[in-house]
Amino acid sequence: MTNIDKKVKELFEAGCHLGHKTNKIHPKAKKYIYTIDNGSSIIDLTKTVNLLEKAKEFIRDLAKNNKTLLIVVTKRIVSNFTADLCQKNNFSHVTVKWPAGLLTNFETISKNVKKLKKMREEKEQGEWSKFVKHEQIKFQKELNKLEKFYSGISMLEKLPDALFIVDIKNEKNAVKEALEKKIPIVAIVDTNVNPDAINYPIPGNDDASTSIEYFVKEIIETYVRYKKAQTT
C-alpha cells in the first residue's frame, strides 16, 4: 500500500469523504467531488491528500520560522476536544465564539485580554479579599466571562501569522477579517462552500466530529513536530 493509499484509507475511515446533498453543493466546490451517491456528494480523497500535504508544508514553514498559528474551531461537537489539544500544546485558539474585530481591531481585543490577565493576578494575590462578598461574586462573574471568550487568545501578543479554520461558512467573520488583513488561511472546505478565497483549502467533511478531529490533529501535530525540531 502506497503512502497516498494509506492516507486515503485513514481519511475514509474518519468519514472525511462525506460531503453535502446535491442541492447544497457550491459550484466552485465541484472540482473536489469524486461522485454523487444517493443524492449526496462524495469528496475525492486523493485530492484531499494532496492539498492536506500542501497545507502541512505551509504549517511546517510556520513552525520552522517561529510564526504563530491561530486555531479557529467553534463547532460544539469538537470545541472541547480542540480546546484541550490547543491548551496541551500551547496554541492560541478560538473555540467558543469569534470575538468580532480580533484581527481588524486587535488593539481593542488586546485590552480585554489585558483585563483578563489583571483580574487573574488580583484574584491569585488575594486582592479580592478586601471586598465584600457580593463584590467578589461580581468580580468572579466578570472573570468567568472574560475567561470564556479570551482565555484561548491570552498568549496572542500580536496578530497571528496564519489561521486554521474549520467550517468557513460558520466562521465567515474570521475569514473576512483574515482576508482584510491579508493573513493566510488554512481551512477545511466542505462541498457547500466556495474554496477559492482560501490560501490552503483542504477538501473534507466539516460536520462530523471524527473528520474534524482528524484534520485538527494533523495540523497541530505537524506544527508541534517541526517546532520541537527547531528547539532540539
C-alpha positions as CSV (number, residue, x, y, z in Angstrom):
1,M,0.0,0.0,0.0
2,T,1.4,3.4,-1.0
3,N,1.6,6.3,1.4
4,I,-1.3,8.0,-0.6
5,D,-3.4,4.9,-0.3
6,K,-2.7,4.7,3.4
7,K,-3.8,8.4,3.9
8,V,-6.9,7.9,1.7
9,K,-7.9,4.9,3.9
10,E,-7.4,7.0,7.1
11,L,-9.5,9.8,5.7
12,F,-12.2,7.4,4.6
13,E,-12.3,5.7,8.0
14,A,-12.7,9.1,9.6
15,G,-15.6,10.0,7.3
16,C,-13.8,12.9,5.7
17,H,-15.2,11.9,2.2
18,L,-18.9,12.7,3.1
19,G,-20.0,15.9,1.5
20,H,-23.3,17.7,1.3
21,K,-26.5,16.9,-0.6
22,T,-26.7,18.0,-4.3
23,N,-29.0,20.9,-3.6
24,K,-26.3,22.4,-1.2
25,I,-23.3,22.0,-3.4
26,H,-21.4,25.2,-4.2
27,P,-20.5,25.3,-8.0
28,K,-16.8,26.1,-7.1
29,A,-16.6,23.0,-4.9
30,K,-17.4,20.6,-7.8
31,K,-13.7,20.2,-8.6
32,Y,-13.3,18.3,-5.3
33,I,-16.2,15.9,-5.8
34,Y,-15.5,12.4,-6.9
35,T,-19.1,11.2,-7.4
36,I,-22.7,11.6,-6.2
37,D,-24.1,8.8,-4.2
38,N,-27.7,8.6,-3.1
39,G,-28.1,12.4,-3.7
40,S,-25.0,13.3,-1.6
41,S,-21.6,14.4,-2.8
42,I,-18.5,12.2,-2.2
43,I,-15.3,14.1,-1.8
44,D,-12.3,12.9,-3.9
45,L,-9.9,11.9,-1.1
46,T,-6.8,11.7,-3.4
47,K,-7.3,15.5,-3.9
48,T,-7.7,15.9,-0.1
49,V,-4.4,14.0,0.5
50,N,-2.5,16.3,-2.0
51,L,-4.0,19.5,-0.6
52,L,-3.5,18.4,3.0
53,E,0.1,17.8,2.2
54,K,0.4,21.3,0.7
55,A,-1.2,22.8,3.8
56,K,1.1,20.8,6.1
57,E,4.2,22.1,4.2
58,F,3.0,25.6,4.9
59,I,2.4,24.7,8.6
60,R,6.0,23.3,8.7
61,D,7.4,26.6,7.4
62,L,5.4,28.5,10.0
63,A,6.8,26.3,12.8
64,K,10.4,26.4,11.5
65,N,10.2,30.2,11.3
66,N,8.6,30.6,14.8
67,K,5.4,32.0,13.3
68,T,2.1,31.9,15.1
69,L,-0.9,29.8,14.0
70,L,-4.4,30.6,15.4
71,I,-6.8,27.7,15.5
72,V,-10.5,28.6,15.0
73,V,-13.0,25.8,15.7
74,T,-16.2,26.8,17.4
75,K,-18.4,23.8,16.5
76,R,-19.8,22.4,19.7
77,I,-19.2,18.8,18.8
78,V,-15.4,19.4,18.7
79,S,-14.8,22.6,20.6
80,N,-13.8,20.9,23.9
81,F,-11.6,18.4,22.0
82,T,-9.9,21.3,20.1
83,A,-9.5,23.5,23.2
84,D,-7.9,20.6,25.2
85,L,-5.5,19.8,22.4
86,C,-4.6,23.5,22.0
87,Q,-4.0,24.0,25.7
88,K,-1.9,20.9,25.9
89,N,0.3,22.3,23.1
90,N,0.3,26.0,24.0
91,F,-1.7,27.0,20.9
92,S,-3.8,30.2,20.7
93,H,-7.3,29.2,19.9
94,V,-10.9,30.4,19.4
95,T,-13.3,27.6,20.4
96,V,-16.3,29.4,21.8
97,K,-17.2,32.4,19.6
98,W,-15.2,34.5,17.2
99,P,-14.5,37.9,19.0
100,A,-15.6,40.5,16.4
101,G,-12.6,42.6,15.4
102,L,-10.0,40.1,16.7
103,L,-7.9,40.8,13.6
104,T,-9.2,44.1,12.3
105,N,-9.4,45.8,15.7
106,F,-6.7,43.9,17.6
107,E,-5.8,46.7,20.0
108,T,-9.4,46.8,21.5
109,I,-9.5,43.0,21.8
110,S,-6.0,43.2,23.5
111,K,-7.4,45.5,26.1
112,N,-9.9,42.8,27.1
113,V,-7.1,40.2,27.2
114,K,-5.1,42.6,29.5
115,K,-8.1,43.0,31.7
116,L,-8.4,39.2,32.0
117,K,-4.7,38.8,33.0
118,K,-5.0,41.7,35.5
119,M,-8.1,40.1,37.1
120,R,-6.4,36.7,37.3
121,E,-3.4,38.3,39.0
122,E,-5.6,40.2,41.5
123,K,-7.5,37.1,42.4
124,E,-4.4,35.0,42.8
125,Q,-2.7,37.6,45.0
126,G,-5.8,37.7,47.3
127,E,-6.6,41.3,46.5
128,W,-10.3,40.4,46.2
129,S,-10.5,39.6,49.9
130,K,-10.7,43.2,50.9
131,F,-14.0,43.5,49.1
132,V,-17.4,42.4,50.5
133,K,-18.9,39.0,49.4
134,H,-21.3,40.4,46.7
135,E,-18.5,42.4,45.1
136,Q,-16.3,39.3,45.0
137,I,-19.2,37.4,43.3
138,K,-19.5,40.2,40.8
139,F,-15.7,40.1,40.0
140,Q,-15.9,36.3,39.6
141,K,-18.8,36.6,37.1
142,E,-16.8,39.1,35.1
143,L,-13.7,37.0,35.2
144,N,-15.6,33.9,34.1
145,K,-17.0,35.8,31.1
146,L,-13.5,37.1,30.1
147,E,-12.1,33.5,30.5
148,K,-14.8,32.1,28.3
149,F,-14.1,34.4,25.4
150,Y,-10.5,35.4,25.7
151,S,-8.5,32.7,27.6
152,G,-7.7,31.0,24.3
153,I,-6.0,34.1,22.9
154,S,-4.4,35.3,26.1
155,M,-0.9,34.3,24.7
156,L,-1.5,36.2,21.4
157,E,0.7,39.2,21.8
158,K,0.4,40.3,18.1
159,L,-1.7,39.4,15.1
160,P,-1.3,35.7,14.2
161,D,0.7,34.8,11.1
162,A,-1.9,32.4,9.8
163,L,-5.3,30.9,10.7
164,F,-6.5,27.3,10.6
165,I,-10.3,27.3,10.3
166,V,-12.9,24.6,10.4
167,D,-16.2,25.5,8.6
168,I,-15.6,28.7,6.7
169,K,-19.3,29.2,6.3
170,N,-19.9,29.2,10.0
171,E,-16.6,31.2,10.6
172,K,-17.3,33.8,7.8
173,N,-16.3,36.7,10.1
174,A,-12.9,35.1,10.8
175,V,-12.4,34.6,7.1
176,K,-13.5,38.1,6.2
177,E,-11.1,39.7,8.8
178,A,-8.2,37.5,7.7
179,L,-8.7,38.4,4.1
180,E,-8.9,42.1,5.0
181,K,-5.6,41.8,7.0
182,K,-4.0,39.6,4.3
183,I,-3.4,36.8,6.8
184,P,-3.1,33.4,5.1
185,I,-5.9,30.8,5.8
186,V,-5.6,27.0,6.0
187,A,-9.2,25.6,6.1
188,I,-11.3,22.5,5.8
189,V,-13.6,23.2,2.8
190,D,-16.8,21.1,2.5
191,T,-18.8,20.9,-0.7
192,N,-21.2,23.6,0.4
193,V,-18.7,26.5,0.2
194,N,-16.5,28.4,-2.2
195,P,-12.9,27.3,-1.6
196,D,-11.3,29.9,-3.8
197,A,-10.7,32.6,-1.2
198,I,-8.7,30.2,1.0
199,N,-4.9,30.0,0.6
200,Y,-4.7,26.4,1.6
201,P,-8.0,24.6,1.2
202,I,-8.4,21.1,2.4
203,P,-11.5,19.4,0.9
204,G,-13.2,17.4,3.6
205,N,-16.3,16.9,5.8
206,D,-16.6,19.7,8.3
207,D,-19.7,18.4,10.1
208,A,-18.6,15.0,11.5
209,S,-16.6,15.0,14.8
210,T,-14.3,12.2,13.6
211,S,-13.4,14.0,10.4
212,I,-12.8,17.4,12.1
213,E,-10.7,15.8,14.9
214,Y,-8.6,14.0,12.2
215,F,-7.8,17.3,10.5
216,V,-7.2,19.3,13.7
217,K,-4.8,16.7,15.0
218,E,-2.9,16.6,11.6
219,I,-2.4,20.4,11.6
220,I,-1.5,20.8,15.3
221,E,0.8,17.7,15.4
222,T,2.6,18.9,12.2
223,Y,3.3,22.3,13.8
224,V,4.4,20.8,17.1
225,R,6.7,18.3,15.5
226,Y,8.6,20.9,13.5
227,K,8.6,23.4,16.3
228,K,10.3,20.8,18.5
229,A,12.8,20.0,15.8
230,Q,13.8,23.7,15.9
231,T,14.5,23.6,19.7
232,T,16.3,20.3,19.9
